């Protein structure tokens, strides 16, 4: 598109049309103290060549895949993305598709979303899944809204330490309402079942992540029994890959299942965009946020797909809307569908087992380093907490000098956790890389780590080779 700036004649015509004689008269209602004073300090124009060189310089300040070994997790995970996901997901039919308001010209997009919904339903063992949400945090908050609307109650129980970002989003969503949010957890972050039954009285729902933020596996079935006995719902927050081994939310009696779908064929990508997964029981279908794609037949009896149950303010009266969310992460959902169709039912089991085995191998090796421990035991999937002999930030900074992103320090968000950090292991971590990390931790605890970066790069290259 050409850039066509306004000339003086055009400006005069525009001002005349709106009934003012000058730009000064137009902005007169704006207080003088907040107006720009003097010319804006904009550097001189650059040539296209210079702009390209500047962009390359700025981009070079970022780390790129392969520069570091990453053990970061905390809700966004570095799983392998098959090349076919990028190839198919980057087709213009998917990559440039807009909201399918006209089903007669959007059958491909609608079918892709329908297939995604179907796969999520089978993955979670729930009865219905919607088209997708912004991320796992917004899905969790929307699940709480569904539970509040269904039960008429305004108390939310969190059992098992929840991702801090999810907790912040939940509080933001509910900040304008008179809602009580109570966490019922043990010191290790697991759900405190001894107090959960009493705490759930008059609650709309129990929100239980499994694995929880510290990696611990929770008992959804027990939580569902308590919730239902008190007239509440169970919202199960899940990690899709973990469902290759763990019991599903549906199998455990959950009423709503939500999670982050980034791990299904989407890269970490600097923390986004993400993919919110939302599935529930059919009896709650009319309280679903967002949209739902259904399968039907057209006037000729041919299979067709259509967006249905759009219970949002853009389609129905505002006071009847179940949610104000007005979009879907359709491209990422499509990539997730491509990914799940590629790895298949057995593939996700194999993937989950690989992650579990390698994470437990790392935990065992770390616990043998003098001064290090795995404080919360072995009841975890592929993410766990390490306690170091010194401040976690010191250790993480030292292993970063060895080109390793060693995990997420926990002290800033969890009082008393200054020596603890969260690590995540995926199928991308070979045994050699795990051993390299253990060696780096051992060295980081014993020295300042300032003169080992060059040698560690060589050892990393050998380990990956």
Secondary structure as UniProt FT lines:
FT   HELIX           8..18
FT   HELIX           23..26
FT   TURN            27..29
FT   HELIX           32..34
FT   HELIX           48..59
FT   TURN            60..61
FT   TURN            66..67
FT   STRAND          68..70
FT   TURN            74..75
FT   HELIX           83..89
FT   HELIX           92..95
FT   HELIX           103..105
FT   HELIX           107..124
FT   STRAND          128..129
FT   HELIX           136..151
FT   STRAND          155..158
FT   HELIX           164..173
FT   TURN            174..176
FT   STRAND          180..183
FT   TURN            187..188
FT   HELIX           193..199
FT   TURN            200..202
FT   STRAND          205..210
FT   TURN            213..214
FT   HELIX           220..229
FT   TURN            230..231
FT   STRAND          233..239
FT   HELIX           240..244
FT   TURN            249..253
FT   STRAND          256..260
FT   TURN            262..265
FT   HELIX           269..271
FT   STRAND          276..280
FT   HELIX           282..287
FT   STRAND          292..297
FT   TURN            299..300
FT   STRAND          303..308
FT   TURN            313..315
FT   HELIX           318..320
FT   HELIX           330..366
FT   TURN            367..368
FT   TURN            370..371
FT   TURN            375..376
FT   STRAND          383..387
FT   HELIX           392..400
FT   TURN            401..403
FT   STRAND          404..405
FT   STRAND          408..409
FT   TURN            411..413
FT   TURN            415..416
FT   TURN            418..419
FT   STRAND          420..424
FT   TURN            427..428
FT   HELIX           431..446
FT   HELIX           453..464
//
